[in-house]
Amino acid sequence: MSSSPGSVEEKIQMLPPDLREEAILYIDQLVKRSKKSPAAAFRCAAEGTLAELGKWYSSVELQHYFRRRRNLFHIQHET
């Protein structure tokens, strides 16, 4: 994987001072990024808010109802 032999430290020491500082900063960013905690699971704020409708309607009935409403909305706003 490496293009030239030698440790990372040796390669950094071979760099001019300005590039050496840049390399060290980049390595620090990589270390910091590797220590970040994994992202929390996505939570939807609206999750379960329509659960009450499940007592009276099936999910298929609700899908058909909202599809009809959406189609009516588009028809009304096309003209």
ChimeraX commands (.cxc) that place a marker at each C-alpha (Angstrom):
marker #1 position 0.00,0.00,0.00 radius 0.5
marker #1 position 2.84,2.38,0.79 radius 0.5
marker #1 position 4.70,3.90,-2.15 radius 0.5
marker #1 position 8.01,4.17,-0.29 radius 0.5
marker #1 position 9.57,2.20,2.57 radius 0.5
marker #1 position 9.72,3.65,6.06 radius 0.5
marker #1 position 7.45,4.43,8.95 radius 0.5
marker #1 position 4.97,7.27,9.01 radius 0.5
marker #1 position 7.20,9.11,11.47 radius 0.5
marker #1 position 10.20,8.85,9.13 radius 0.5
marker #1 position 8.16,10.13,6.21 radius 0.5
marker #1 position 6.88,13.07,8.24 radius 0.5
marker #1 position 10.44,13.94,9.30 radius 0.5
marker #1 position 11.49,14.01,5.62 radius 0.5
marker #1 position 8.93,16.75,4.86 radius 0.5
marker #1 position 9.77,20.47,4.91 radius 0.5
marker #1 position 8.56,22.23,8.09 radius 0.5
marker #1 position 5.41,23.76,6.55 radius 0.5
marker #1 position 4.26,20.43,5.08 radius 0.5
marker #1 position 5.23,18.61,8.26 radius 0.5
marker #1 position 2.88,20.87,10.25 radius 0.5
marker #1 position 0.13,20.29,7.68 radius 0.5
marker #1 position 0.62,16.51,7.88 radius 0.5
marker #1 position 0.44,16.58,11.68 radius 0.5
marker #1 position -2.76,18.65,11.59 radius 0.5
marker #1 position -4.28,16.21,9.10 radius 0.5
marker #1 position -3.37,13.23,11.28 radius 0.5
marker #1 position -4.89,14.99,14.31 radius 0.5
marker #1 position -8.13,15.46,12.35 radius 0.5
marker #1 position -8.17,11.78,11.41 radius 0.5
marker #1 position -7.66,10.76,15.03 radius 0.5
marker #1 position -10.42,13.12,16.16 radius 0.5
marker #1 position -12.79,11.82,13.48 radius 0.5
marker #1 position -12.10,8.21,14.46 radius 0.5
marker #1 position -13.06,8.94,18.08 radius 0.5
marker #1 position -16.46,10.45,17.27 radius 0.5
marker #1 position -19.37,8.51,18.65 radius 0.5
marker #1 position -21.65,6.83,16.13 radius 0.5
marker #1 position -24.64,8.85,15.01 radius 0.5
marker #1 position -27.78,8.35,17.04 radius 0.5
marker #1 position -30.64,6.52,15.39 radius 0.5
marker #1 position -33.05,8.76,13.50 radius 0.5
marker #1 position -36.22,9.50,15.41 radius 0.5
marker #1 position -39.27,10.93,13.74 radius 0.5
marker #1 position -41.12,13.44,15.90 radius 0.5
marker #1 position -44.43,12.55,14.21 radius 0.5
marker #1 position -44.01,8.81,14.75 radius 0.5
marker #1 position -47.18,7.31,16.17 radius 0.5
marker #1 position -49.22,10.52,16.00 radius 0.5
marker #1 position -51.79,8.92,13.68 radius 0.5
marker #1 position -51.87,5.58,15.50 radius 0.5
marker #1 position -55.34,6.43,16.80 radius 0.5
marker #1 position -56.70,6.24,13.25 radius 0.5
marker #1 position -55.69,2.58,13.12 radius 0.5
marker #1 position -58.63,1.77,15.34 radius 0.5
marker #1 position -61.06,2.85,12.62 radius 0.5
marker #1 position -59.21,2.56,9.30 radius 0.5
marker #1 position -56.79,0.14,7.69 radius 0.5
marker #1 position -53.50,1.43,6.30 radius 0.5
marker #1 position -54.76,0.69,2.76 radius 0.5
marker #1 position -57.90,2.77,3.34 radius 0.5
marker #1 position -55.78,5.67,4.58 radius 0.5
marker #1 position -53.44,5.40,1.59 radius 0.5
marker #1 position -56.39,5.56,-0.81 radius 0.5
marker #1 position -57.94,8.47,1.06 radius 0.5
marker #1 position -54.77,10.54,1.01 radius 0.5
marker #1 position -54.09,9.69,-2.64 radius 0.5
marker #1 position -57.58,10.99,-3.56 radius 0.5
marker #1 position -56.99,14.14,-1.49 radius 0.5
marker #1 position -53.61,14.72,-3.14 radius 0.5
marker #1 position -55.09,14.27,-6.62 radius 0.5
marker #1 position -57.91,16.73,-5.83 radius 0.5
marker #1 position -55.37,19.24,-4.55 radius 0.5
marker #1 position -53.33,18.99,-7.75 radius 0.5
marker #1 position -56.42,19.34,-9.95 radius 0.5
marker #1 position -57.56,22.45,-8.05 radius 0.5
marker #1 position -54.16,24.11,-8.28 radius 0.5
marker #1 position -53.41,23.35,-11.95 radius 0.5
marker #1 position -55.86,25.95,-13.23 radius 0.5
marker link #1:1,2 radius 0.2
marker link #1:2,3 radius 0.2
marker link #1:3,4 radius 0.2
marker link #1:4,5 radius 0.2
marker link #1:5,6 radius 0.2
marker link #1:6,7 radius 0.2
marker link #1:7,8 radius 0.2
marker link #1:8,9 radius 0.2
marker link #1:9,10 radius 0.2
marker link #1:10,11 radius 0.2
marker link #1:11,12 radius 0.2
marker link #1:12,13 radius 0.2
marker link #1:13,14 radius 0.2
marker link #1:14,15 radius 0.2
marker link #1:15,16 radius 0.2
marker link #1:16,17 radius 0.2
marker link #1:17,18 radius 0.2
marker link #1:18,19 radius 0.2
marker link #1:19,20 radius 0.2
marker link #1:20,21 radius 0.2
marker link #1:21,22 radius 0.2
marker link #1:22,23 radius 0.2
marker link #1:23,24 radius 0.2
marker link #1:24,25 radius 0.2
marker link #1:25,26 radius 0.2
marker link #1:26,27 radius 0.2
marker link #1:27,28 radius 0.2
marker link #1:28,29 radius 0.2
marker link #1:29,30 radius 0.2
marker link #1:30,31 radius 0.2
marker link #1:31,32 radius 0.2
marker link #1:32,33 radius 0.2
marker link #1:33,34 radius 0.2
marker link #1:34,35 radius 0.2
marker link #1:35,36 radius 0.2
marker link #1:36,37 radius 0.2
marker link #1:37,38 radius 0.2
marker link #1:38,39 radius 0.2
marker link #1:39,40 radius 0.2
marker link #1:40,41 radius 0.2
marker link #1:41,42 radius 0.2
marker link #1:42,43 radius 0.2
marker link #1:43,44 radius 0.2
marker link #1:44,45 radius 0.2
marker link #1:45,46 radius 0.2
marker link #1:46,47 radius 0.2
marker link #1:47,48 radius 0.2
marker link #1:48,49 radius 0.2
marker link #1:49,50 radius 0.2
marker link #1:50,51 radius 0.2
marker link #1:51,52 radius 0.2
marker link #1:52,53 radius 0.2
marker link #1:53,54 radius 0.2
marker link #1:54,55 radius 0.2
marker link #1:55,56 radius 0.2
marker link #1:56,57 radius 0.2
marker link #1:57,58 radius 0.2
marker link #1:58,59 radius 0.2
marker link #1:59,60 radius 0.2
marker link #1:60,61 radius 0.2
marker link #1:61,62 radius 0.2
marker link #1:62,63 radius 0.2
marker link #1:63,64 radius 0.2
marker link #1:64,65 radius 0.2
marker link #1:65,66 radius 0.2
marker link #1:66,67 radius 0.2
marker link #1:67,68 radius 0.2
marker link #1:68,69 radius 0.2
marker link #1:69,70 radius 0.2
marker link #1:70,71 radius 0.2
marker link #1:71,72 radius 0.2
marker link #1:72,73 radius 0.2
marker link #1:73,74 radius 0.2
marker link #1:74,75 radius 0.2
marker link #1:75,76 radius 0.2
marker link #1:76,77 radius 0.2
marker link #1:77,78 radius 0.2
marker link #1:78,79 radius 0.2
view
